[in-house]
Amino acid sequence: MLHRLDGYIEKIKTKYQKGEARKRSKEYLKAANRAAYMKNKGLDLTGPEEYPQLRVRKLQRGLDSKATGPVYVRIRYVRYADDFIIGIQGPFTLAKEIKEQVGQFLQETLKLELSAVDTAITK
């Protein structure tokens, strides 16, 4: 019965997926270039607190290495028995939209309901 849901999710994937590869984030590239420069000069990359410009690796760990935005969207779908997860690498509004579409499909076509307790959008 849920095979029809699998087919519907495949249609959603082909409709919304965009982009070839995510670009590097500018902030991350800046920190990586700074780290490479400092490494070539033989400078300490972890440095004490009074030298924050030397703590580049720590800064790099706190940044997203890939840029985000509507240019790149990926959707992953996994189902086991009657449970499923839809992973969306893209805008939060898209996640809301897809949740509503899947809920409508389940209700209108398969006469099933999404559990309000078990259904959530998380980051």
Residue pairs with C-beta under 8 A, 6 or more apart in sequence:
1 110
2 79
2 82
2 84
2 110
4 109
4 110
5 79
5 84
5 102
5 105
5 106
5 110
6 77
6 79
8 102
8 105
8 109
9 75
9 77
9 86
9 102
10 77
12 75
12 98
12 101
12 102
13 75
13 77
16 73
16 75
16 90
16 94
16 98
17 73
17 74
17 75
18 70
18 71
18 72
18 73
19 71
19 72
19 73
21 72
22 66
22 67
22 68
22 72
23 66
23 67
24 65
24 66
24 67
25 63
25 64
25 65
25 66
25 67
25 68
26 67
27 63
28 60
28 63
28 64
28 65
28 66
31 56
31 59
31 60
31 63
32 60
34 56
35 45
35 56
35 57
35 60
38 44
38 45
38 54
38 56
39 45
43 54
44 54
45 54
45 55
45 56
45 57
46 54
46 55
46 57
46 58
47 53
47 54
47 55
48 54
49 55
69 91
70 90
70 91
72 89
72 90
73 88
73 89
73 90
73 91
73 94
74 87
74 88
74 89
74 90
75 86
75 87
75 88
75 89
75 90
75 98
76 85
76 86
76 87
76 88
76 89
77 84
77 85
77 86
77 87
78 84
78 85
78 87
79 85
86 98
86 99
86 102
88 94
88 95
88 98
92 121
92 123
95 121
96 121
99 114
99 119
99 121
102 114
103 113
103 114
103 119
106 112
106 113
106 114
107 113
